Amino acid sequence: MADAEQPEGELQGRNVVYCGVCTLPPEYCEYGGTVRRCQEWLQKNEPVMYDRIWSPEALEAATASLSVEAQKRAAKDAQKKTAKAEAAEAKQVEKLAKSMITIKRIERNKKKYVTVVIGLEAFGLELKKVAKDLGKKFATGSSVTKLPSGGEEIVVQGDVSEEIEEFLVEKYKDIPEDHIELVEDKKKKKTTAPPP
């Protein structure tokens, strides 16, 4: 019964480190798709933990208990995972290079405008959070709406297209300035035919 009793004093909590890339504990980063980036982050921010998990001695100790065939399979699987992660990363970089953010100024009524921002999701931004930031920054209504093509857009009340461009470049450093385009969309006026 002595084992079941609580020790005297305060209970101590554990300090768990989470990866800055995949947000998993570093021991589980190998199961995500960003192993190489996770290793770089861990080596930079937690070198002691990196040595415990990824040093050549630690890797050899982990595979020492495996049979020769299992070691070969593990090495082959590691190569496949690395190749797959590199391909996914290259695809993401290519997608970002082609992505454009379109900021449209749309005339609603005679002097009423809304500004629409399309294409932010390609840069990994949470649209609801960005919409909230835009609403606060410009003290206006801002919302996320779905597009018929399946994507989402942010609609901001008022003519703030140029200010939004400056805000996005300033606040979100991942967005290159040359990937933002401004478009003005006017309603076409109905033309009446001259009387005969």
Secondary structure, DSSP 8 states (H G I E B T S, - for coil): -GGGS--SS----------TTT-S-GGGGGGSS-HHHHHHHHHHH-HHHHHHHHSHHHHHHHHHTS-HHHHHHHHHHHHHHHHHHHHHHHHHHHHHHH--EEEEEEEEETTEEEEEEE-GGGGT--HHHHHHHHHHHHTS-EEEEE-TTS-EEEEEESS-HHHHHHHHHHH-TTS-GGGEEEEEE-----------
